[in-house]
Amino acid sequence: MSKDIPGYIVVEGPIGVGKTSLARRLAQSFDTDLILEGAEDNPFIERFYEDPRKGALPAQLFFLFQRARQMEDMRQADLFQPVRVSDFLMEKDRLFAELTLDAEEMKLYEQVYRHVTVDAPVPDLVIYLQAPVDVLLKRIARRGIHYERNIDAAYLARLSEAYARMFLYYDAAPLLIVNAANINLVDSDQDYQALLEQIMNTRKGMQYFNPMSAAI
């Protein structure tokens, strides 16, 4: 394994942007551990999308416990594992909580958060995928996950704006911002290899990857 590969890579971005697909491909390329947030394992996620007001709190608390456990497991894992790839930042949990919970629910969330969160490992590189809302909607429809059928443009717009705010001043790790609207990082080897080269050359600060390719 090349010493130039970042040791802990996180792929982030709004629903439908392709973060899990990219994380899977990176883990395959580097032949390494893959840490996924596993939305399909959340028994409250379908309830949330059907009725956000009733389903938000249990769905959010489940994700909080799940992500905290994953971070703790990662901290205790083999320190000599050369590379790890994940499709979530621990910070994203609060992002979704602020977006979906009301004021009283947020107070409860904050209390639980203080008791369960651990010092999450700091990534060596964060890849932030961006795409317009209409592209996100098309990709969500294409993958056909039944509990995502009620996701609408307004929610995705709010989510995308929340991500943009979170990463505006993000400086905990090198940040690579990728315009993923017109590239296919799953099926196009050309697009993927171009991004992979940029990943290998991103070592500090904030950098941008804005290729032009065939729209998908």
Phi, psi and omega per residue, in radians:
M1 nan 2.300 -3.106
S2 -1.157 2.438 3.101
K3 -1.220 -0.189 -3.112
D4 -1.442 -0.164 -3.126
I5 -1.349 2.252 3.077
P6 -0.992 2.459 -3.045
G7 -1.283 -0.535 -3.125
Y8 -2.413 1.921 -3.071
I9 -1.919 2.275 3.075
V10 -2.059 2.302 3.051
V11 -1.870 2.207 -3.110
E12 -2.320 2.924 3.116
G13 2.617 2.969 -3.061
P14 -1.208 2.919 3.141
I15 -0.984 2.307 3.070
G16 1.587 -0.090 -3.057
V17 -1.369 -0.331 3.087
G18 1.869 0.358 -3.057
K19 -1.175 -0.727 -3.126
T20 -1.187 -0.695 3.112
S21 -1.091 -0.742 3.109
L22 -1.174 -0.740 3.126
A23 -1.030 -0.734 3.113
R24 -1.069 -0.757 -3.098
R25 -1.209 -0.668 3.090
L26 -1.116 -0.755 3.129
A27 -1.092 -0.654 3.090
Q28 -1.164 -0.742 -3.140
S29 -1.093 -0.695 -3.089
F30 -1.608 -0.052 3.131
D31 0.907 1.024 -3.013
T32 -2.479 3.132 -3.125
D33 -1.123 2.513 3.089
L34 -2.134 2.190 -3.117
I35 -2.008 1.930 -3.074
L36 -1.948 2.578 -3.117
E37 -1.291 -0.395 3.009
G38 1.116 1.004 3.126
A39 -1.014 -0.563 -3.117
E40 -1.171 -0.275 3.109
D41 -1.480 -0.158 -3.111
N42 -1.439 1.959 -3.079
P43 -1.220 -0.164 -3.102
F44 -1.803 -0.040 -3.004
I45 -1.179 -0.686 3.131
E46 -1.170 -0.691 3.088
R47 -1.053 -0.676 3.136
F48 -1.094 -0.826 -3.100
Y49 -1.217 -0.459 3.091
E50 -1.358 -0.657 -3.128
D51 -2.566 1.500 -3.051
P52 -0.962 -0.611 -3.105
R53 -1.158 -0.700 -3.117
K54 -1.453 -0.516 -3.005
G55 -1.705 -0.146 -2.996
A56 -1.126 -0.847 -3.022
L57 -1.148 -0.906 3.126
P58 -1.091 -0.649 3.115
A59 -1.112 -0.735 -3.107
Q60 -1.206 -0.714 3.134
L61 -1.167 -0.656 3.081
F62 -1.057 -0.813 3.120
F63 -1.073 -0.692 -3.138
L64 -1.060 -0.861 3.127
F65 -1.098 -0.734 -3.126
Q66 -1.093 -0.834 -3.095
R67 -1.199 -0.684 3.101
A68 -1.086 -0.713 3.115
R69 -1.126 -0.726 3.127
Q70 -1.105 -0.715 3.120
M71 -1.154 -0.690 3.100
E72 -1.136 -0.741 3.093
D73 -1.059 -0.685 -3.134
M74 -1.163 -0.697 3.130
R75 -1.113 -0.564 -3.089
Q76 -1.598 -0.059 -3.096
A77 -1.299 3.093 -3.121
D78 -1.010 2.014 -3.114
L79 -1.198 -0.242 -3.102
F80 -1.631 0.024 3.031
Q81 -1.058 2.085 -2.982
P82 -1.180 -0.616 -3.065
V83 -2.506 2.488 2.967
R84 -2.314 2.554 3.127
V85 -2.228 2.354 3.134
S86 -2.346 2.737 3.099
D87 -1.885 0.417 3.050
F88 -2.738 2.574 2.923
L89 -1.686 2.542 3.070
M90 -1.067 -0.556 -3.127
E91 -1.090 -0.395 -3.115
K92 -1.178 -0.372 -3.128
D93 -1.094 -0.805 3.118
R94 -1.154 -0.623 3.108
L95 -0.973 -0.854 -3.130
F96 -1.208 -0.644 3.129
A97 -1.062 -0.814 -3.134
E98 -1.125 -0.465 -3.106
L99 -1.418 -0.530 -2.957
T100 -1.983 -0.366 -3.045
L101 -1.662 2.599 3.032
D102 -1.444 -3.131 -2.995
A103 -1.085 -0.774 -3.118
E104 -1.212 -0.689 3.094
E105 -1.119 -0.636 -3.133
M106 -1.161 -0.626 3.073
K107 -1.072 -0.769 3.108
L108 -1.122 -0.770 3.115
Y109 -0.994 -0.779 -3.124
E110 -1.066 -0.701 3.127
Q111 -1.110 -0.789 -3.139
V112 -1.163 -0.725 -3.108
Y113 -0.991 -0.765 -3.106
R114 -1.113 -0.467 -3.081
H115 -1.576 -0.439 -3.004
V116 -1.896 -0.358 -3.058
T117 -1.305 2.579 3.085
V118 -2.017 2.980 3.041
D119 -1.282 1.737 -3.092
A120 -1.174 2.479 3.059
P121 -0.992 2.450 -3.135
V122 -1.475 2.230 -3.137
P123 -1.126 2.679 2.966
D124 -1.501 -0.309 3.089
L125 -2.794 2.333 2.997
V126 -1.970 2.248 3.087
I127 -1.873 1.998 -3.089
Y128 -1.835 1.928 -3.133
L129 -1.567 2.314 3.111
Q130 -2.139 2.609 3.012
A131 -2.842 2.621 3.118
P132 -1.100 2.791 -3.086
V133 -1.039 -0.703 -3.124
D134 -1.107 -0.584 3.078
V135 -1.214 -0.737 3.108
L136 -1.045 -0.767 3.140
L137 -1.078 -0.723 3.127
K138 -1.121 -0.721 -3.119
R139 -1.226 -0.655 3.083
I140 -1.103 -0.773 3.127
A141 -1.115 -0.670 -3.091
R142 -1.158 -0.652 -3.096
R143 -1.399 -0.320 2.901
G144 1.149 0.581 3.063
I145 -1.333 2.145 -2.924
H146 -1.061 -0.659 -3.076
Y147 -1.338 -0.110 3.096
E148 -1.635 0.037 -3.029
R149 -1.136 -0.387 -3.106
N150 -1.648 0.042 3.104
I151 -1.185 2.263 -3.104
D152 -2.020 3.014 -3.063
A153 -1.135 -0.635 -3.105
A154 -1.119 -0.754 3.124
Y155 -1.130 -0.757 3.139
L156 -1.130 -0.624 3.109
A157 -1.128 -0.778 3.106
R158 -1.103 -0.707 -3.141
L159 -1.141 -0.782 3.137
S160 -1.084 -0.703 3.108
E161 -1.139 -0.663 3.119
A162 -1.131 -0.720 3.082
Y163 -1.101 -0.756 -3.132
A164 -1.061 -0.713 3.107
R165 -1.147 -0.738 -3.104
M166 -1.064 -0.688 -3.060
F167 -1.611 -0.076 -3.100
L168 -1.014 -0.756 -3.120
Y169 -2.047 0.378 -3.101
Y170 -1.165 2.203 -3.128
D171 -2.453 0.269 -3.130
A172 -1.257 -0.381 -3.115
A173 -2.721 2.819 3.009
P174 -0.947 2.410 -3.040
L175 -2.170 2.184 3.071
L176 -1.952 1.954 -3.133
I177 -1.639 2.117 -3.013
V178 -2.003 2.149 2.970
N179 -1.362 1.758 -3.034
A180 -1.687 0.205 -3.035
A181 -1.179 -0.658 -2.982
N182 -2.072 0.403 3.102
I183 -2.241 2.756 3.140
N184 -2.111 1.687 -3.055
L185 -1.427 -0.082 3.123
V186 -1.672 -0.860 -3.006
D187 -1.777 -0.277 -3.116
S188 -1.762 1.937 3.089
D189 -1.126 -0.603 3.140
Q190 -1.107 -0.830 3.127
D191 -1.105 -0.773 -3.092
Y192 -1.141 -0.765 -3.126
Q193 -1.147 -0.612 3.096
A194 -1.123 -0.733 3.099
L195 -1.181 -0.701 -3.134
L196 -1.040 -0.705 3.097
E197 -1.102 -0.699 3.112
Q198 -1.159 -0.666 3.107
I199 -1.027 -0.780 -3.095
M200 -1.169 -0.353 -3.095
N201 -1.819 0.078 3.132
T202 -1.733 1.927 -3.048
R203 -2.148 -0.289 -3.135
K204 -2.778 2.794 3.050
G205 1.142 -2.715 -3.129
M206 -1.986 2.204 3.115
Q207 -2.236 2.825 -3.060
Y208 -2.164 2.485 3.051
F209 -2.197 1.898 -3.012
N210 -2.272 1.197 -3.094
P211 -1.375 2.834 3.026
M212 -2.006 2.163 -3.139
S213 -2.559 -3.057 -3.140
A214 -1.202 2.324 3.126
A215 -1.147 2.639 3.131
I216 -2.167 nan nan
